[in-house]
Every structure is written in C-alpha cells, then in structure tokens.
Amino acid sequence: MKAGIVGLPNVGKSTLFNCLSNAKAQSANFPFCTIEPNIGVVNVPDARIAILEGMVSPERVQPATVEIVDIAGLVKGASKGEGLGNQFLGNIRETDAIIHVLRCFDNDNIIHVDASINPIRDKETIDIELQLKDLETAEKRLERVKRNAKTGNKEAQAELDVLLKTQAVLLEGKSVRTIDFSEKETSIIASLQFITAKPVLYVCNVDESAAVSGNDYVTRVKEAVKEEGAEVIVLAVGTEADIAELDDFEERQIFLEDIGLDEAGAAKLIRAAYKLLNLQTYFTVGVKEVRAWTIPIGATAPEAAGVIHTDFEKGFIRAEVIKYEDYVHYGTEVKIKEAGKLGVEGKEYIVQDGDIMNFRFNV
C-alpha cells in the first residue's frame, strides 16, 4: 500500500518527500525536477512502540512503515499527454491514496507555472486533468461493456450501471470518490482503477510564520474541500526539511518549540497517510524483537497472522490477544493472565489497532 505525492510543479512535493523519507530526491527551482517517481519507505511515528521497547528491552525494534511516492508535477493538458502527463497519470494510477500538495505561501524567488499563487485554481487544475482521464477510461470501458450487457450477461449489466453512474458524475466535473456506491458497486469500481476514486489528503504548504495557525490561503482551501470529507494538514515544508536535517533529537525539539509546534508536522502527515490507506497496527512483543505489523482495518486474526508468514494463516489455530493498555498497566504476561486480561480468539476475531498478539498455528 502506498500513497503518492501529487501537485503542480514547484509546490514543494520533492522537498516534502525528502523530509519524509530522507531519500534526498533531487529538488530544484524549475518544473519537472522529478522525472522518475521516487519511492521512500517511511517509518510511522507511534509512541506505543517506544513504550513497549522500554518495558521489554528487546534486541531489535521494527516500527510500522508506509510507502510514499514522489510523482512528477502535472500541468494543464496532462490528460492529453502535455508535459509529463502520461507518465504522471500512469504513476498515480499505481498508488492507493493521494497526498495533494498545494502551495499556500508567497515567495517571488520561487516561480509558479501560472505566475501567481492560487491554491484553489491549482487544485482544480489537477482535479480536472484527473477527471478527464477517468472519463476517458470510463468511456472506453463502456464501449466494451455495452456489447456484453446486451447478451444478458448479469455481471456486464451491473458494471454498465456503475459506469453510467460514474460517467455522469465525471461529466459534472466531480470526482469518483464523491459517489456513494453500494458494497457490490464498490468492488466493481475497485477493479476499474479510477484515479479520482482514490482517497485524498490535502497538504497546505505554508511559510514558517503560518506553520501553527495557517493563513488566508489555508482558510480558502478548507472551505473549498469541506464537502469532500478530506483531511487538510498545514505544513511548512521548507522548515520541516530544515528540521529533518538535524541529527540531534533535542535540537529538533528546540527548533519545533521555537516555531510553536509540539511535534514535527511530517509525523502528523505520515500518520494521516497511514490512516488514509485504511491501515492499522498490531504488535508482537518479545526479548528478541518488538515489532509493529501493518494490516488493513477490519482484518481477521488469520489475515493478521499471514502478514508474518503465510504458514501462520494457513495453519491458524488461535490468537492470544492482549490489549495495549492492559499490557502497559500490568507490565508482565503473568500479571495479565492473573487479571484475566489475556484473550484467546479464533478465526472470526477482528484485530483492533494496538492489539499485542501471539499466534498458535500448525502446518
């Protein structure tokens, strides 16, 4: 599961990517600096794993991770191949969620492809290009599905209904994610890989003075996207990049305090991206290793076991589950068992975020 960073050229995408991943993607003051998509595997900030480490003193610690992809900047006409349009659209189609960076700061030294700062216009530029590409995808698919539907094929008829509904919304200038699909329709849409069906998170890139409270640009963005139900994060990307360059934790904390932040905005963004991808964490805890495992929200115990090894899922017998809060409160498994807080769960158990799990299996 990976989230793609998108936006117009020169809005701060690669700088944000560098800040998140420390991959040091090329960053320069001209369009199309990022040609090939850069992929970074980013640790998900989680205070719980540090607490578990302090309690157990394991030989190694492995936090949860999420993949972030830095994608080349898009321009008007991308849906018709302008700029790096075809490449951009192909790269974004391969991601599972979108982090849309909007420039919300004034700086005459950093050029803008449209020569002025207007994040709402910038958002609409990208929305329109993605919607046009999705419309092209829908209409091509409709040509084939209509023929199959005429033969009485029920699957084709169901897909036809979904495509017609999608086409109508795209023609209104709206994204596929705004449509309220049924469960059956959702599975059909997932197979069609519409770009605007992907969940989106907006990042307002501001200057340092607006890092805490935002600015007028941010207010306008929040107003523009309020009906989308999308989260908006305010981030001084340039400042965050400076903080990320500091090796000493205390120095970073002093820097953050000086500008009025209690933690790096990048940490909030990574957690938001993790949530946007519909992911959650469970833990395995032992003296050899404390590890955070990533699973989709709603995963069953066998599915969670399969993340460790496919044999765990195939031969699943049961899961021993301790709630994170109980583990921290009681301190040891002996005390947890004495308190009756060790749960024994079967194949139907839905794993909860923060569960500490031990699996019994046989193959």
C-alpha positions in Angstrom: 0.0 0.0 0.0 1.5 3.3 -1.0 0.5 7.0 -1.1 1.5 9.3 -4.0 2.5 12.9 -3.5 1.0 14.9 -6.3 0.7 18.6 -7.3 1.7 21.2 -9.8 5.4 21.7 -10.5 7.2 23.8 -7.8 4.7 23.4 -5.0 7.1 21.6 -2.7 6.5 17.9 -3.5 10.1 16.7 -3.7 11.1 18.8 -0.6 8.2 17.2 1.3 9.3 13.7 0.1 12.9 14.4 1.2 11.6 15.5 4.5 9.5 12.4 5.0 11.9 9.8 3.7 15.4 11.3 3.9 15.8 9.9 0.4 17.2 13.2 -0.8 15.3 13.3 -4.1 16.6 16.0 -6.4 14.9 19.3 -5.6 15.3 22.5 -7.7 13.6 25.7 -8.7 12.2 24.6 -12.0 9.4 22.3 -13.3 9.8 18.6 -13.8 12.7 18.2 -11.5 11.3 14.8 -10.5 11.2 12.7 -13.6 11.1 9.1 -12.3 8.9 8.6 -9.3 11.0 8.3 -6.1 9.7 5.8 -3.6 10.5 6.1 0.1 9.7 3.6 2.8 8.8 5.8 5.8 8.5 4.8 9.5 5.1 5.5 11.0 5.6 7.6 14.2 4.0 5.7 17.1 4.7 6.4 20.7 3.4 3.0 21.7 6.4 1.1 20.2 8.9 3.2 22.2 6.9 2.4 25.4 7.0 -1.3 24.6 10.7 -1.1 23.9 11.3 0.5 27.3 9.3 -2.3 29.0 10.9 -5.2 27.3 14.4 -4.1 26.2 14.4 -6.2 23.0 17.4 -6.9 20.8 15.7 -5.0 17.9 12.7 -2.8 17.2 10.8 -2.6 13.9 8.2 0.1 13.5 5.4 0.1 11.0 6.2 1.5 7.6 4.3 3.1 4.7 5.4 3.7 1.2 5.4 7.3 -0.1 5.9 8.0 -3.8 7.0 11.4 -5.2 5.5 11.8 -8.6 6.4 14.3 -11.4 4.5 17.6 -11.4 1.3 17.8 -13.5 0.3 20.7 -15.8 -2.8 21.6 -17.8 -3.4 19.2 -20.6 -1.8 16.3 -18.8 -4.8 14.1 -19.7 -3.9 14.7 -23.3 -0.2 14.0 -22.8 1.1 17.5 -22.1 4.2 17.9 -20.1 4.9 14.5 -18.4 1.1 13.8 -18.4 1.0 10.2 -19.5 3.8 9.3 -17.2 2.3 11.2 -14.2 -1.1 9.6 -14.7 0.4 6.1 -15.1 2.4 6.5 -11.9 -0.5 7.9 -9.8 -2.8 5.0 -11.0 -0.4 2.6 -9.3 -0.8 4.3 -5.9 -3.6 3.6 -3.3 -4.1 7.1 -2.0 -3.2 10.7 -2.9 -1.3 13.3 -0.9 -2.2 16.5 -2.8 0.3 19.4 -2.1 -1.0 22.9 -2.6 1.3 26.0 -2.5 -0.1 28.3 0.2 2.8 30.8 0.5 4.1 33.9 -1.3 7.8 33.9 -2.5 8.9 35.8 -5.6 12.1 33.8 -5.7 10.2 30.5 -6.3 8.4 30.5 -9.7 4.9 29.3 -10.2 3.8 27.7 -13.5 0.8 30.0 -13.6 2.7 33.1 -12.4 0.5 33.7 -9.4 -0.4 32.0 -6.1 -3.9 30.5 -6.0 -4.2 27.1 -4.4 -7.9 26.7 -5.3 -7.1 27.2 -9.0 -4.1 24.7 -8.6 -6.4 22.1 -7.0 -9.0 22.5 -9.8 -6.3 22.2 -12.5 -5.3 18.8 -11.2 -8.8 17.7 -10.4 -9.9 18.4 -13.9 -7.0 16.6 -15.5 -7.6 13.5 -13.4 -11.3 13.6 -14.0 -10.8 13.9 -17.8 -8.5 10.9 -17.7 -11.1 8.9 -15.7 -13.8 10.0 -18.1 -11.7 8.6 -21.0 -11.2 5.4 -19.1 -15.0 5.1 -18.4 -16.0 5.8 -22.0 -13.5 3.2 -23.4 -14.8 0.6 -21.0 -18.4 1.5 -21.7 -17.9 0.6 -25.4 -17.0 -3.0 -24.5 -19.4 -3.5 -21.6 -22.5 -2.3 -23.5 -22.0 -5.1 -26.1 -21.7 -7.8 -23.3 -24.7 -6.4 -21.4 -26.9 -6.7 -24.5 -26.3 -10.5 -24.4 -27.9 -10.7 -21.0 -24.6 -11.1 -19.0 -25.6 -10.0 -15.5 -22.0 -9.1 -14.5 -21.7 -6.8 -17.5 -25.1 -5.3 -16.8 -24.0 -4.5 -13.2 -20.8 -3.0 -14.5 -22.7 -1.0 -17.1 -24.9 0.6 -14.3 -21.8 1.6 -12.3 -20.0 3.0 -15.4 -23.0 5.1 -16.4 -23.3 6.5 -12.9 -19.6 7.3 -12.9 -19.6 8.9 -16.3 -22.5 11.2 -15.3 -20.6 12.4 -12.2 -17.4 13.0 -14.1 -19.2 15.0 -16.7 -20.4 17.2 -13.9 -16.8 18.0 -13.0 -16.8 15.8 -9.8 -14.5 13.0 -8.7 -15.5 9.4 -8.5 -14.8 9.4 -4.7 -17.8 11.7 -4.2 -20.2 8.9 -5.4 -22.0 6.9 -2.7 -21.6 3.3 -4.1 -23.2 0.2 -2.7 -20.9 -2.6 -1.4 -21.2 -4.5 -4.7 -20.6 -1.4 -6.8 -17.5 -0.6 -4.7 -15.9 -3.9 -5.7 -16.6 -3.2 -9.4 -15.1 0.3 -9.1 -12.0 -1.0 -7.4 -11.3 -3.3 -10.4 -11.6 -0.3 -12.8 -8.8 1.7 -11.0 -10.2 5.2 -11.5 -7.7 7.8 -10.3 -10.3 10.1 -8.7 -11.7 7.2 -6.7 -8.6 7.2 -4.5 -8.9 8.8 -1.1 -7.1 12.2 -0.9 -5.3 14.2 1.8 -4.5 17.9 1.2 -1.3 19.4 2.4 -1.2 23.2 2.5 2.5 24.1 2.1 2.9 27.4 4.1 5.9 29.5 5.2 7.3 29.3 8.7 5.1 32.2 10.0 2.0 30.2 9.2 3.1 26.8 10.4 1.0 26.9 13.6 -2.2 28.9 12.6 -2.2 28.7 8.8 -3.1 31.7 6.7 -5.8 33.0 4.3 -4.8 30.5 1.6 -5.3 27.7 4.0 -8.8 29.0 5.1 -9.8 29.1 1.4 -8.6 25.5 0.8 -10.5 24.2 3.9 -13.7 25.9 2.6 -13.2 24.5 -0.9 -12.8 20.9 0.2 -15.2 20.8 3.2 -17.8 18.7 1.2 -15.2 16.1 0.2 -14.7 15.0 3.8 -10.9 15.1 3.2 -8.4 16.0 5.9 -6.3 19.2 5.4 -2.9 19.4 7.0 -0.9 22.6 7.3 2.8 22.1 6.9 5.8 24.5 6.5 7.6 22.1 4.2 10.8 24.1 3.9 11.0 24.5 7.6 10.3 20.8 8.1 13.1 20.0 5.7 15.5 22.1 7.8 14.4 20.2 11.0 14.8 16.8 9.3 18.5 17.8 8.5 19.3 18.0 12.2 20.7 14.8 13.6 20.2 15.5 17.3 16.7 14.9 18.7 16.9 17.6 21.3 18.0 20.1 18.6 14.9 19.2 16.6 12.7 19.6 19.6 14.1 23.1 20.4 13.6 24.1 16.7 10.0 22.9 16.9 9.3 24.8 20.1 10.8 28.0 18.7 8.1 28.0 16.0 5.3 26.9 18.3 4.9 23.2 17.4 4.8 20.3 19.8 5.9 17.7 17.1 7.1 17.8 13.5 4.2 18.2 11.0 5.8 15.5 9.0 5.0 13.0 11.8 1.3 14.0 11.7 1.3 13.7 7.9 2.7 10.2 7.9 0.1 9.1 10.5 -2.6 10.7 8.4 -1.4 8.9 5.3 -1.4 5.6 7.1 -5.0 6.2 8.1 -5.9 7.4 4.6 -4.6 4.0 3.3 -7.1 2.3 5.8 -4.2 0.8 7.7 -3.7 -0.1 11.4 -1.1 -1.6 13.6 -0.8 -4.7 15.8 2.3 -5.6 17.8 4.4 -8.7 18.6 6.4 -8.3 21.8 9.4 -10.4 23.0 13.0 -10.1 24.1 14.2 -10.8 20.6 12.0 -8.2 18.9 9.3 -5.6 19.4 7.6 -5.2 16.1 4.7 -3.2 14.7 2.8 -5.1 11.9 0.7 -3.3 9.3 -2.7 -4.7 8.4 -5.9 -3.3 6.8 -8.6 -2.1 9.2 -11.1 -4.9 9.5 -8.5 -7.7 9.1 -9.2 -11.0 10.9 -6.8 -12.8 13.1 -5.7 -15.3 10.5 -5.2 -12.5 8.0 -3.1 -10.6 10.5 -1.1 -13.8 11.1 -0.5 -14.1 7.4 1.4 -10.8 7.4 4.1 -12.5 9.4 4.2 -15.7 7.3 1.7 -17.4 5.0 2.1 -20.6 7.0 0.7 -18.8 10.1 -2.5 -18.0 8.2 -2.8 -21.5 6.6 -2.4 -23.4 9.8 -4.0 -20.8 12.1 -5.4 -22.4 15.4 -5.9 -19.4 17.6 -4.6 -16.0 18.6 -3.7 -14.9 22.1 -4.5 -11.2 22.4 -3.6 -8.6 25.0 -4.9 -5.0 24.7 -2.0 -2.5 24.6 -3.5 -0.6 27.6 -3.6 -3.8 29.6 0.0 -4.7 28.7 1.2 -1.3 29.9 -0.9 -1.3 33.0 0.0 -4.8 34.3 3.6 -4.9 32.9 4.1 -8.7 32.5 2.2 -11.6 30.9 2.0 -13.4 34.2 0.1 -10.4 35.8 -2.0 -10.0 32.7 -3.1 -13.7 32.9 -3.8 -13.4 36.6 -6.0 -10.4 35.9 -7.9 -12.4 33.2 -6.9 -9.9 30.5 -5.4 -12.5 28.1 -7.9 -13.1 25.3 -8.0 -16.3 23.3 -9.5 -15.6 19.9 -10.5 -17.7 16.9 -10.7 -17.2 13.1 -13.5 -14.7 13.3 -11.8 -12.2 15.5 -11.4 -8.7 14.0 -8.0 -7.3 15.0 -8.1 -4.0 16.8 -5.4 -1.2 16.5 -2.8 -1.7 19.1 -3.5 -5.4 19.9 -0.5 -7.3 21.1 -0.8 -10.8 19.5 0.8 -14.2 19.7 -0.4 -16.8 17.2 -0.7 -20.6 17.6 -0.6 -22.5 14.3 0.0 -25.9 12.8 1.1 -26.8 9.2 
